[in-house]
Amino acid sequence: HITAVIDTCFNNRSKGIGYSSPGTQSCTTVFEAETSSSLVIDVQPFNKLCSKSLSGKQCSHINCSRNLTDSDTIDSTERKAAFNSYIQCHEDNLTITKLVRDGTETSRHQCGMNDAARSVGETAPRPLACRHHFERNTAKQIFKCTLSDQAVAGRPRTLIPKFLTSLGQSFKKRTTLELMGAIKHANYEHFILKAFEAGK
C-alpha cells in the first residue's frame, strides 16, 4: 500500500490564458511519496499528433504516437491517465491508498483513480491536497484582490500589480512555514482531521 503523487503537464492547454494554438499533448506522471527518492511508478503520455502525418506520410494510427482523436479534449486526458495509472499499479501489485493531487476531491485525477479502484474491487484512494498547488493558487487569489483606497495610498497605480504579486508570495511563504511547523509538532492524522474541520 503506497501514497502516490500525480500531476499532469500540457504542451499548451488553453485555460485561463488565451493561447495561439490549442493543446495537443499531455504527460501524466505518478510517483511514490513513501521515500525521499520520489520514484516514478508510472507515466501516461497522450498525443493528438502523428509524426508520420506531420511529415506528409500516410498513417493508419495503429502503434502510432497519436493516441487521441481530434474530438478528444486535452483536459480529459487527466482522468484517463489517472485511470490507466491505477490499473497499471494494480497489475504491478501496488495499491494506491492515498493520492496527493491538485484540485478538490472531484478533480479529474481523483475521479479517474476512484473509477479504476472500483473497477478492480478496491477502495478508492484517500484524497490529499497538494501543498505546492495550494500555495500557488493562494498566491493567485491574492493577486486578484481589490485593494482599499487606504492600502494603495501613496502607491502609483502602475505598481499595484507588482505589489499584489509580492504580497501573494510573502503570504505563501508565511503560511507554508506555519503549516510545516504545525505538522512537526502534531500527530499527522490528527492535524489533517483538525485542518479539514477548520476548512468547513
C-alpha positions as CSV (number, residue, x, y, z in Angstrom):
1,H,0.0,0.0,0.0
2,I,1.5,3.3,-1.1
3,T,0.9,7.0,-1.1
4,A,1.2,8.4,-4.6
5,V,1.5,11.8,-6.1
6,I,0.0,12.6,-9.5
7,D,0.3,15.6,-11.8
8,T,-0.2,16.4,-15.5
9,C,1.7,18.8,-17.7
10,F,0.4,20.1,-21.1
11,N,2.2,21.5,-24.0
12,N,-0.4,24.2,-24.5
13,R,-3.6,24.0,-22.5
14,S,-6.0,26.9,-23.2
15,K,-7.2,27.5,-19.7
16,G,-7.3,31.0,-18.2
17,I,-4.9,32.4,-20.8
18,G,-5.6,32.9,-24.5
19,Y,-3.0,30.7,-26.3
20,S,-2.4,31.0,-30.1
21,S,-2.9,27.2,-30.6
22,P,-4.9,24.5,-28.7
23,G,-3.2,21.8,-26.6
24,T,-2.1,18.7,-28.4
25,Q,-0.1,16.8,-25.9
26,S,-0.1,15.9,-22.2
27,C,2.0,13.8,-19.9
28,T,0.9,12.5,-16.5
29,T,3.4,11.3,-14.0
30,V,2.7,9.2,-10.9
31,F,5.4,8.8,-8.3
32,E,5.6,7.4,-4.8
33,A,5.6,9.6,-1.7
34,E,6.9,6.9,0.7
35,T,10.6,7.7,0.4
36,S,12.7,10.8,-0.2
37,S,13.6,9.4,-3.6
38,S,10.1,10.1,-5.1
39,L,10.5,7.2,-7.5
40,V,8.4,7.4,-10.7
41,I,6.0,4.4,-10.8
42,D,4.0,5.3,-14.0
43,V,3.9,7.7,-16.9
44,Q,1.0,8.2,-19.2
45,P,1.5,10.3,-22.4
46,F,-1.3,11.4,-24.6
47,N,-0.8,12.9,-28.1
48,K,-3.0,14.2,-30.9
49,L,-0.1,14.5,-33.3
50,C,1.3,11.8,-35.6
51,S,4.9,12.1,-36.6
52,K,4.2,10.5,-40.0
53,S,1.3,12.7,-40.8
54,L,3.3,15.8,-39.9
55,S,5.9,14.8,-42.4
56,G,3.2,14.3,-45.1
57,K,3.1,10.5,-45.0
58,Q,0.1,8.2,-44.7
59,C,-0.6,6.6,-41.3
60,S,-3.2,4.2,-40.0
61,H,-2.5,5.4,-36.5
62,I,-2.0,1.8,-35.3
63,N,1.0,1.6,-32.9
64,C,1.3,5.3,-33.5
65,S,2.4,8.2,-31.3
66,R,-1.1,9.6,-31.8
67,N,-3.5,8.1,-29.2
68,L,-6.1,10.9,-29.1
69,T,-8.6,11.8,-31.8
70,D,-9.2,15.4,-32.9
71,S,-12.5,15.4,-31.0
72,D,-10.9,14.5,-27.7
73,T,-10.2,17.4,-25.3
74,I,-6.8,17.6,-23.9
75,D,-8.2,18.2,-20.4
76,S,-9.9,14.8,-20.5
77,T,-6.6,13.1,-20.5
78,E,-6.1,13.8,-16.8
79,R,-8.9,11.4,-15.9
80,K,-7.9,8.8,-18.5
81,A,-4.3,8.9,-17.3
82,A,-5.2,8.5,-13.7
83,F,-7.4,5.5,-14.5
84,N,-4.7,3.9,-16.6
85,S,-2.0,4.5,-13.9
86,Y,-4.1,2.9,-11.2
87,I,-4.7,-0.1,-13.3
88,Q,-1.0,-0.4,-14.2
89,C,-0.1,-0.1,-10.5
90,H,-2.7,-2.8,-9.6
91,E,-1.1,-5.1,-12.2
92,D,2.3,-4.5,-10.7
93,N,0.9,-5.4,-7.2
94,L,0.9,-1.8,-5.9
95,T,-2.2,-0.5,-4.2
96,I,-2.5,3.3,-4.1
97,T,-4.3,4.0,-0.8
98,K,-3.6,7.8,-0.6
99,L,-3.4,10.2,-3.5
100,V,-1.8,13.6,-3.5
101,R,-3.3,15.7,-6.3
102,D,-4.3,19.2,-7.2
103,G,-7.8,20.5,-7.1
104,T,-10.6,19.1,-5.0
105,E,-11.9,15.6,-4.2
106,T,-13.8,15.8,-7.5
107,S,-10.7,16.6,-9.6
108,R,-10.2,14.6,-12.8
109,H,-7.2,12.8,-11.2
110,Q,-9.1,11.8,-8.2
111,C,-12.2,10.7,-10.2
112,G,-10.0,8.6,-12.6
113,M,-8.3,6.8,-9.7
114,N,-11.7,6.2,-8.0
115,D,-13.2,4.7,-11.2
116,A,-10.2,2.4,-11.6
117,A,-10.2,1.3,-7.9
118,R,-13.9,0.4,-8.2
119,S,-13.3,-1.5,-11.4
120,V,-10.9,-3.9,-9.7
121,G,-12.9,-4.1,-6.5
122,E,-10.6,-1.9,-4.3
123,T,-11.3,1.1,-2.1
124,A,-10.8,4.4,-3.7
125,P,-7.6,6.2,-2.6
126,R,-7.9,8.7,0.2
127,P,-7.6,12.2,-1.4
128,L,-4.8,14.5,-0.1
129,A,-4.3,18.1,-1.3
130,C,-1.0,19.1,-2.9
131,R,0.7,21.7,-0.9
132,H,2.5,23.2,-3.9
133,H,-0.7,23.7,-5.9
134,F,-2.4,25.1,-2.8
135,E,0.4,27.6,-2.3
136,R,0.3,28.7,-6.0
137,N,-3.5,29.0,-6.0
138,T,-3.4,31.1,-2.8
139,A,-0.9,33.5,-4.4
140,K,-3.1,33.7,-7.5
141,Q,-6.2,34.6,-5.4
142,I,-4.3,37.3,-3.6
143,F,-3.2,38.8,-6.9
144,K,-6.9,39.0,-7.9
145,C,-7.8,41.0,-4.7
146,T,-9.1,44.6,-5.0
147,L,-7.2,46.8,-2.5
148,S,-8.9,49.5,-0.5
149,D,-8.0,53.1,-1.0
150,Q,-6.0,53.1,2.2
151,A,-4.0,50.1,1.1
152,V,-3.0,51.8,-2.2
153,A,-2.5,55.3,-0.7
154,G,0.8,56.7,-1.9
155,R,1.4,54.0,-4.4
156,P,1.4,54.6,-8.2
157,R,-1.4,52.6,-9.8
158,T,1.0,51.1,-12.2
159,L,2.9,49.4,-9.3
160,I,-0.2,47.8,-7.7
161,P,0.1,44.5,-9.7
162,K,3.7,44.2,-8.6
163,F,2.7,44.9,-5.0
164,L,0.0,42.2,-5.1
165,T,2.4,39.7,-6.6
166,S,4.9,40.4,-3.8
167,L,2.1,40.2,-1.2
168,G,1.0,36.9,-2.6
169,Q,4.5,35.4,-2.5
170,S,5.1,36.7,1.1
171,F,1.8,35.2,2.3
172,K,2.5,31.9,0.6
173,K,5.9,31.7,2.3
174,R,4.5,32.6,5.7
175,T,1.6,30.1,5.6
176,T,4.0,27.4,4.4
177,L,6.3,27.9,7.4
178,E,3.3,27.9,9.8
179,L,2.0,24.7,8.1
180,M,5.3,22.9,8.3
181,G,5.7,23.9,11.9
182,A,2.3,22.7,12.9
183,I,2.8,19.3,11.2
184,K,6.1,18.9,13.1
185,H,4.5,19.5,16.5
186,A,1.3,17.5,16.0
187,N,0.2,14.0,15.1
188,Y,-0.1,14.0,11.4
189,E,-3.5,12.2,11.2
190,H,-4.9,14.4,14.0
191,F,-3.5,17.5,12.2
192,I,-5.2,16.6,8.9
193,L,-8.5,16.0,10.7
194,K,-8.4,19.3,12.5
195,A,-7.4,21.1,9.3
196,F,-10.3,19.5,7.5
197,E,-12.8,20.5,10.2
198,A,-11.4,24.1,10.2
199,G,-11.9,24.2,6.4
200,K,-15.6,23.5,6.8
